[in-house]
Amino acid sequence: MFSVDLIHQAIADTDDARPLPCETVPAVCAITGEYGPCVPFAKLFGPSFTDKGILAAPESGYVSVAAWTALSYRPERASCWWCDGVQFEQLDRPALRDAVLIGVDRHLVARPWCGGITTSYKKHLALRAPVNVGRRGVWAFDDGAVDLRDGETVIETWHTLLAALRGGIWRQAMQTLQPPCGMLSVCGVEAWGEFEDWARPQAQSRLYRLLVVLLPGKAELAKWDAKEEAEPCAAA
């Protein structure tokens, strides 16, 4: 099973699914490599498509009905989402953060699902989203994938980044590892040096990059801290 199959199952009978552009013909799907009813590849992708290298059968000039339905569905490319073949749910920032840190909803553990995360709104996430089973899995992330199966590492990295943010280290500095002078006057040179030593070996990893993106903004962090002060035992 492929992610395009799950998305097709979820939306094929809804008003969100685009009708097929023409009659189908039996052929091999360039996306999945499977034989079945297909429509021309050129009906879905233009000449600017640059991701043939990740396709199962890039030499094929056709895509399956499931691939057409999934990849012509705009939210697949232009939102963060998960899909289990029953529903396709677009995720806002808090919901995405929960899915990354905690895992997908409990009812999904027993059936296959896939998920996609975008910051660019340009790439087809379903081309990179493997099918998972269980609370945690591998998600498509922009032009690649991020492995979130090691929950302990995910949570430890998150808490380290969150503590650094609370200590005055800016998100931009976490991304570039280039500390602005104004920031150093807040967090201190020693604190920055300790953070940089920890961050530099992993700063190019997709996990690190994703978790930095998911850090709360100033207003949201203030709400979290106010809640913690009111409820000292509650976890952020």
Residue frames relative to the residue before (quaternion, step in Angstrom):
aa qw qx qy qz dx dy dz
M 1.0000 0.0000 0.0000 0.0000 0.00 0.00 0.00
F 0.2045 -0.7783 0.5873 0.0867 3.53 -1.09 0.82
S 0.6616 -0.5100 0.3657 0.4104 3.57 -1.24 0.40
V 0.6240 0.5365 -0.3580 0.4412 3.60 1.00 -0.69
D 0.6082 0.5470 -0.3559 0.4519 3.60 1.10 -0.62
L 0.6607 0.5049 -0.3115 0.4600 3.60 0.92 -0.87
I 0.6688 0.4876 -0.3086 0.4687 3.59 0.91 -0.87
H 0.6231 0.5351 -0.3338 0.4626 3.57 1.00 -0.79
Q 0.6568 0.5126 -0.3157 0.4541 3.59 0.89 -0.91
A 0.6933 0.5057 -0.2775 0.4319 3.57 0.99 -0.86
I 0.8291 0.2624 -0.1076 0.4817 3.61 0.91 -0.82
A 0.4379 0.7457 -0.4435 0.2355 3.62 1.21 -0.31
D 0.7681 0.3530 -0.1869 0.5005 3.59 0.97 -0.81
T 0.5707 0.5701 -0.3901 0.4440 3.57 1.20 0.44
D 0.6440 -0.5219 0.3934 0.3977 3.54 -1.29 0.18
D 0.5657 0.6258 -0.3746 0.3848 3.58 1.25 -0.28
A 0.6227 0.5655 -0.3395 0.4210 3.57 1.16 -0.55
R 0.3747 -0.7114 0.5482 0.2300 3.56 -0.89 0.92
P 0.4955 -0.6460 0.4756 0.3330 3.61 -0.97 0.73
L 0.6026 -0.5531 0.4210 0.3921 3.55 -1.18 0.50
P 0.4889 -0.7040 0.4326 0.2798 3.59 -0.95 0.80
C 0.7941 0.0178 0.0203 0.6073 3.58 1.25 -0.37
E 0.6755 -0.4378 0.3720 0.4621 3.55 -1.28 -0.10
T 0.4561 -0.6849 0.4968 0.2759 3.57 -1.12 0.66
V 0.1423 -0.7404 0.6473 0.1116 3.53 -1.36 0.40
P 0.5143 -0.6249 0.4669 0.3565 3.63 -1.08 0.52
A 0.2367 0.7595 -0.5675 0.2122 3.57 -0.74 1.07
V 0.5506 -0.5729 0.4832 0.3677 3.55 -1.37 0.04
C 0.3941 -0.7202 0.5236 0.2276 3.57 -0.87 0.98
A 0.4545 -0.6937 0.4907 0.2671 3.57 -0.82 1.00
I 0.6576 0.5336 -0.3103 0.4320 3.61 1.07 -0.70
T 0.8226 0.2576 -0.0947 0.4979 3.56 0.76 -1.07
G 0.4004 -0.7134 0.4791 0.3180 3.58 1.15 -0.54
E 0.5664 0.6095 -0.3791 0.4049 3.59 1.25 0.08
Y 0.4343 -0.6974 0.5175 0.2391 3.56 -1.17 0.70
G 0.3788 0.7076 -0.5346 0.2644 3.57 -0.96 0.88
P 0.7521 -0.3496 0.2667 0.4908 3.58 -1.25 -0.25
C 0.0091 0.8209 -0.5656 0.0780 3.57 -0.76 1.09
V 0.2321 -0.7032 0.6430 0.1951 3.51 -1.41 0.19
P 0.6663 -0.5286 0.3270 0.4120 3.62 -1.13 0.45
F 0.5820 -0.5963 0.4488 0.3229 3.54 -1.09 0.87
A 0.6716 0.5295 -0.2921 0.4281 3.57 0.97 -0.90
K 0.5776 0.5689 -0.3849 0.4412 3.59 1.22 -0.26
L 0.7226 0.4099 -0.2257 0.5088 3.57 1.22 -0.50
F 0.8076 0.1872 -0.0617 0.5558 3.58 0.92 -0.94
G 0.3635 -0.7241 0.5490 0.2053 3.54 -1.08 0.81
P 0.7250 -0.4402 0.3020 0.4352 3.60 -1.27 -0.01
S 0.6237 0.5562 -0.3444 0.4277 3.62 1.20 -0.34
F 0.4383 0.6986 -0.4631 0.3246 3.62 1.26 -0.06
T 0.1139 -0.8466 0.5199 0.0012 3.58 -0.66 1.14
D 0.6133 0.6043 -0.3284 0.3883 3.59 1.24 0.07
K 0.2625 0.7997 -0.5140 0.1653 3.60 1.11 0.44
G 0.5893 0.6190 -0.3606 0.3735 3.56 1.11 -0.60
I 0.7090 0.4333 -0.2728 0.4849 3.62 1.14 -0.42
L 0.5204 0.6518 -0.4116 0.3673 3.60 1.27 0.00
A 0.5657 -0.6153 0.4335 0.3370 3.57 -1.16 0.60
A 0.8000 0.0702 -0.0133 0.5957 3.61 1.04 -0.76
P 0.0816 -0.8689 0.4861 0.0461 3.58 0.57 1.16
E 0.6156 0.5621 -0.3523 0.4254 3.58 1.19 -0.40
S 0.5682 0.6085 -0.3834 0.3999 3.59 1.23 -0.32
G 0.3289 -0.7505 0.5426 0.1849 3.55 -1.10 0.70
Y 0.6722 0.4815 -0.2759 0.4901 3.57 1.25 0.41
V 0.1617 -0.7474 0.6309 0.1314 3.54 -1.33 0.37
S 0.5533 -0.6332 0.4333 0.3243 3.56 -1.09 0.71
V 0.6642 -0.4764 0.3895 0.4244 3.53 -1.30 0.24
A 0.6463 0.5177 -0.3222 0.4587 3.61 0.98 -0.84
A 0.6557 0.5022 -0.3147 0.4677 3.58 0.95 -0.85
W 0.6227 0.5331 -0.3438 0.4581 3.60 0.99 -0.79
T 0.6816 0.4996 -0.2943 0.4462 3.57 0.83 -1.04
A 0.7084 0.4754 -0.2698 0.4466 3.58 0.84 -0.99
L 0.7745 0.3984 -0.2014 0.4482 3.57 0.76 -1.02
S 0.6371 0.4716 -0.3465 0.5016 3.58 1.24 -0.09
Y 0.5385 0.5981 -0.3940 0.4439 3.57 1.35 0.02
R 0.4273 -0.7713 0.4018 0.2472 3.57 -0.24 1.26
P 0.6530 0.5214 -0.3592 0.4156 3.70 0.81 -0.73
E 0.5319 0.6219 -0.4133 0.3994 3.62 1.17 -0.39
R 0.7502 0.3472 -0.1903 0.5296 3.57 1.08 -0.72
A 0.7919 0.3741 -0.1427 0.4610 3.57 0.99 -0.84
S 0.7392 0.2917 -0.2440 0.5558 3.60 1.08 0.60
C 0.4512 -0.5972 0.5614 0.3531 3.53 -1.37 0.06
W 0.0617 0.8319 -0.5373 0.1246 3.60 -0.83 0.92
W 0.0961 -0.7167 0.6657 0.1843 3.47 -1.44 -0.01
C 0.0927 -0.7901 0.6049 0.0342 3.56 -1.20 0.52
D 0.1420 -0.8088 0.5680 0.0554 3.56 -0.97 0.88
G 0.6384 -0.5295 0.3288 0.4516 3.57 1.24 0.28
V 0.6828 0.4108 -0.2693 0.5409 3.57 1.30 -0.26
Q 0.7967 -0.0223 0.0276 0.6034 3.55 1.00 -0.82
F 0.2430 -0.7050 0.6459 0.1632 3.50 -1.28 0.56
E 0.0389 -0.8320 0.5525 -0.0311 3.56 -0.45 1.24
Q 0.3069 -0.7236 0.5904 0.1833 3.54 -0.84 1.02
L 0.2672 -0.7973 0.5318 0.1008 3.55 -0.90 1.00
D 0.2921 -0.7099 0.6072 0.2049 3.54 -0.90 0.92
R 0.7552 -0.4204 0.2459 0.4386 3.58 -1.26 0.19
P 0.6819 0.4648 -0.3278 0.4599 3.69 0.76 -0.81
A 0.6613 0.5025 -0.3169 0.4579 3.60 0.96 -0.82
L 0.6395 0.5124 -0.3232 0.4733 3.57 1.01 -0.77
R 0.6334 0.5325 -0.3303 0.4539 3.58 0.96 -0.84
D 0.6531 0.5050 -0.3144 0.4686 3.59 0.94 -0.85
A 0.6571 0.5180 -0.3146 0.4483 3.58 0.94 -0.88
V 0.6699 0.4934 -0.2913 0.4722 3.58 1.03 -0.79
L 0.7577 0.4089 -0.2160 0.4604 3.58 0.80 -0.99
I 0.7752 0.3349 -0.1658 0.5093 3.57 0.93 -0.89
G 0.5077 -0.5991 0.4532 0.4219 3.55 1.00 -0.88
V 0.6554 -0.5191 0.3683 0.4066 3.55 -1.27 0.20
D 0.7207 -0.4518 0.3006 0.4314 3.55 -1.26 0.34
R 0.6430 -0.5834 0.3494 0.3525 3.52 -1.07 0.81
H 0.6687 0.5212 -0.3206 0.4224 3.61 0.96 -0.78
L 0.6251 0.5537 -0.3482 0.4259 3.61 1.21 -0.28
V 0.4779 0.7108 -0.4339 0.2796 3.57 1.17 -0.41
A 0.7365 0.4487 -0.2378 0.4469 3.58 0.98 -0.80
R 0.7792 0.2772 -0.1904 0.5289 3.63 1.13 -0.04
P 0.6304 -0.5761 0.3588 0.3768 3.59 -1.13 0.54
W 0.0217 0.7829 -0.6208 0.0343 3.53 -1.18 0.67
C 0.1341 -0.7604 0.6258 0.1105 3.53 -1.31 0.24
G 0.1125 -0.8089 0.5751 0.0473 3.55 -1.21 0.44
G 0.1325 -0.7979 0.5856 0.0531 3.53 -1.19 0.61
I 0.1157 -0.7800 0.6142 0.0298 3.55 -1.05 0.87
T 0.0092 -0.8162 0.5773 -0.0210 3.57 -0.77 1.00
T 0.1422 -0.7449 0.6414 0.1163 3.50 -1.25 0.62
S 0.7051 0.4672 -0.2471 0.4727 3.57 1.27 -0.33
Y 0.2335 -0.7997 0.5134 0.2058 3.60 1.19 -0.58
K 0.5591 0.6200 -0.3761 0.4019 3.58 1.11 0.66
K 0.7487 0.4098 -0.2155 0.4744 3.59 1.00 -0.77
H 0.4736 -0.6364 0.5250 0.3082 3.54 -1.20 0.59
L 0.3208 -0.7976 0.4840 0.1634 3.54 -0.27 1.29
A 0.6221 0.5696 -0.3530 0.4048 3.60 1.04 -0.70
L 0.5818 0.5770 -0.3823 0.4271 3.60 1.16 -0.40
R 0.7681 0.3498 -0.1646 0.5105 3.59 1.16 -0.59
A 0.5921 0.5992 -0.3539 0.4064 3.59 1.26 -0.14
P 0.2432 -0.7683 0.5709 0.1573 3.61 -0.46 1.11
V 0.4967 -0.6185 0.5101 0.3326 3.56 -1.27 0.32
N 0.1588 -0.8038 0.5722 0.0356 3.56 -0.83 1.09
V 0.1156 -0.7292 0.6620 0.1295 3.52 -1.38 0.26
G 0.6866 0.4230 -0.3334 0.4884 3.58 -0.77 1.00
R 0.7016 -0.4925 0.3170 0.4059 3.54 -1.29 0.26
R 0.7835 0.2385 -0.1296 0.5590 3.60 0.99 -0.76
G 0.0565 0.8173 -0.5710 0.0529 3.56 -1.18 0.50
V 0.5849 -0.5217 0.4716 0.4042 3.51 -1.35 -0.43
W 0.1630 -0.7975 0.5786 0.0505 3.56 -0.81 1.07
A 0.4796 -0.5814 0.5558 0.3508 3.55 -1.22 0.47
F 0.0047 0.7883 -0.6142 0.0362 3.56 -1.01 0.86
D 0.8068 -0.1921 0.0571 0.5558 3.55 -0.27 1.33
D 0.8276 -0.2109 0.1466 0.4991 3.63 -0.63 -1.04
G 0.7429 0.3091 -0.2232 0.5502 3.58 1.21 0.45
A 0.4738 -0.6358 0.5054 0.3403 3.56 -1.06 -0.76
V 0.2152 -0.7614 0.5994 0.1213 3.55 -1.20 0.60
D 0.3126 -0.7624 0.5468 0.1483 3.55 -0.82 1.09
L 0.0554 -0.8226 0.5654 -0.0254 3.56 -0.50 1.24
R 0.3746 0.7733 -0.4547 0.2343 3.59 1.23 0.30
D 0.6675 0.4506 -0.3064 0.5076 3.61 1.13 -0.51
G 0.2352 -0.8318 0.4897 0.1142 3.54 0.13 1.32
E 0.6215 0.5540 -0.3488 0.4304 3.58 1.02 -0.74
T 0.6735 0.4820 -0.2967 0.4754 3.59 0.93 -0.88
V 0.6177 0.5483 -0.3422 0.4480 3.57 1.00 -0.81
I 0.7115 0.4598 -0.2630 0.4618 3.58 0.78 -1.04
E 0.6453 0.5158 -0.3314 0.4557 3.62 0.93 -0.81
T 0.6585 0.4991 -0.3101 0.4702 3.58 0.94 -0.87
W 0.6403 0.5373 -0.3194 0.4465 3.56 0.96 -0.88
H 0.6994 0.4695 -0.2889 0.4549 3.60 0.79 -0.97
T 0.6185 0.5269 -0.3533 0.4637 3.60 1.07 -0.62
L 0.6641 0.4913 -0.2987 0.4779 3.59 0.94 -0.87
L 0.6604 0.5095 -0.3127 0.4544 3.57 0.95 -0.86
A 0.6390 0.5128 -0.3243 0.4729 3.59 1.01 -0.77
A 0.6403 0.5149 -0.3255 0.4679 3.58 1.02 -0.76
L 0.6318 0.5270 -0.3281 0.4642 3.57 1.01 -0.80
R 0.6698 0.4849 -0.2913 0.4810 3.57 0.93 -0.87
G 0.6803 0.4937 -0.2854 0.4604 3.58 1.16 -0.57
G 0.6664 -0.5483 0.2917 0.4125 3.57 1.25 0.18
I 0.5210 0.6076 -0.4372 0.4100 3.60 1.23 0.19
W 0.3808 -0.7698 0.4746 0.1929 3.55 -0.65 1.15
R 0.6276 -0.5483 0.4066 0.3743 3.53 -1.23 0.60
Q 0.6410 0.5394 -0.3286 0.4361 3.59 0.93 -0.89
A 0.6583 0.5004 -0.3075 0.4708 3.57 0.99 -0.83
M 0.6066 0.5386 -0.3520 0.4669 3.60 1.09 -0.64
Q 0.6833 0.4953 -0.2860 0.4540 3.58 1.00 -0.83
T 0.7891 0.3378 -0.1567 0.4885 3.57 0.89 -0.93
L 0.2459 -0.7742 0.5191 0.2658 3.57 1.23 -0.62
Q 0.5359 0.5451 -0.4293 0.4811 3.54 1.15 0.77
P 0.1999 -0.8367 0.4977 0.1108 3.63 -0.12 1.24
P 0.3800 -0.7007 0.5510 0.2469 3.61 -0.79 0.96
C 0.5999 -0.5864 0.4017 0.3672 3.58 -1.07 0.68
G 0.6386 0.5446 -0.3295 0.4324 3.57 0.99 -0.81
M 0.6446 0.5173 -0.3243 0.4601 3.56 1.06 -0.68
L 0.6442 0.5458 -0.3283 0.4235 3.58 0.95 -0.85
S 0.6305 0.5330 -0.3382 0.4517 3.57 1.10 -0.60
V 0.6627 0.4821 -0.2951 0.4912 3.56 1.26 -0.39
C 0.7909 0.3373 -0.1748 0.4798 3.56 0.68 -1.11
G 0.4556 -0.6783 0.4571 0.3514 3.58 1.14 -0.59
V 0.5598 -0.6352 0.4235 0.3223 3.56 -1.03 0.84
E 0.6526 0.5276 -0.3242 0.4367 3.59 0.93 -0.83
A 0.6570 0.5039 -0.3115 0.4662 3.58 0.93 -0.89
W 0.6447 0.5098 -0.3264 0.4668 3.57 0.98 -0.80
G 0.6462 0.5300 -0.3258 0.4419 3.59 0.92 -0.84
E 0.6512 0.5037 -0.3129 0.4736 3.59 0.98 -0.79
F 0.6579 0.4970 -0.3155 0.4697 3.56 0.97 -0.84
E 0.6582 0.5199 -0.3184 0.4417 3.59 0.87 -0.91
D 0.6279 0.5340 -0.3359 0.4558 3.59 0.97 -0.79
W 0.6777 0.4732 -0.2858 0.4849 3.58 1.02 -0.78
A 0.7402 0.4716 -0.2353 0.4175 3.57 0.85 -1.03
R 0.6147 0.6200 -0.3686 0.3191 3.59 0.87 -0.88
P 0.6794 0.4972 -0.3335 0.4242 3.68 0.80 -0.76
Q 0.7903 0.3149 -0.1531 0.5028 3.58 1.13 -0.53
A 0.4125 0.7687 -0.4333 0.2263 3.58 1.27 -0.08
Q 0.6947 0.4458 -0.2806 0.4898 3.59 1.17 -0.44
S 0.4890 0.6536 -0.4474 0.3653 3.59 1.21 0.00
R 0.5664 -0.6145 0.4290 0.3428 3.55 -1.11 0.66
L 0.5997 0.5555 -0.3677 0.4433 3.60 1.07 -0.64
Y 0.6625 0.4959 -0.3048 0.4715 3.58 0.82 -0.96
R 0.6784 0.5042 -0.2983 0.4433 3.58 0.81 -1.00
L 0.6594 0.5043 -0.3129 0.4614 3.58 0.96 -0.83
L 0.6921 0.4862 -0.2978 0.4425 3.60 0.81 -0.94
V 0.5995 0.5323 -0.3658 0.4727 3.59 1.09 -0.58
V 0.6325 0.5311 -0.3273 0.4591 3.59 0.98 -0.81
L 0.7260 0.4626 -0.2396 0.4490 3.58 0.99 -0.86
L 0.4354 0.6963 -0.4720 0.3207 3.61 1.21 -0.07
P 0.5231 -0.6538 0.4406 0.3235 3.60 -1.01 0.72
G 0.4987 -0.6120 0.5212 0.3243 3.51 -1.27 0.46
K 0.7488 -0.4237 0.2679 0.4336 3.54 -1.31 0.18
A 0.6878 0.4813 -0.2921 0.4582 3.58 0.87 -0.94
E 0.6622 0.4986 -0.3117 0.4645 3.58 0.94 -0.84
L 0.6443 0.5182 -0.3263 0.4582 3.59 0.97 -0.81
A 0.6228 0.5363 -0.3391 0.4577 3.59 1.04 -0.75
K 0.6365 0.5142 -0.3262 0.4734 3.61 1.04 -0.74
W 0.6347 0.5246 -0.3296 0.4619 3.57 0.96 -0.85
D 0.6887 0.4858 -0.2899 0.4535 3.57 0.86 -0.96
A 0.6268 0.5257 -0.3359 0.4668 3.57 1.07 -0.71
K 0.6453 0.5102 -0.3176 0.4717 3.57 1.03 -0.78
E 0.6452 0.5185 -0.3219 0.4598 3.59 0.97 -0.82
E 0.6489 0.5159 -0.3195 0.4591 3.56 1.03 -0.79
A 0.6821 0.4723 -0.2818 0.4819 3.57 1.08 -0.76
E 0.7754 0.1626 -0.0720 0.6060 3.56 1.15 -0.76
P 0.2149 -0.8467 0.4689 0.1307 3.60 0.34 1.19
C 0.6988 0.4742 -0.2845 0.4538 3.60 1.06 -0.58
A 0.5553 0.6121 -0.4028 0.3933 3.60 1.22 -0.21
A 0.3666 -0.7191 0.5498 0.2150 3.57 -1.03 0.82
A 0.4896 -0.6542 0.4886 0.3061 3.57 -1.05 0.78
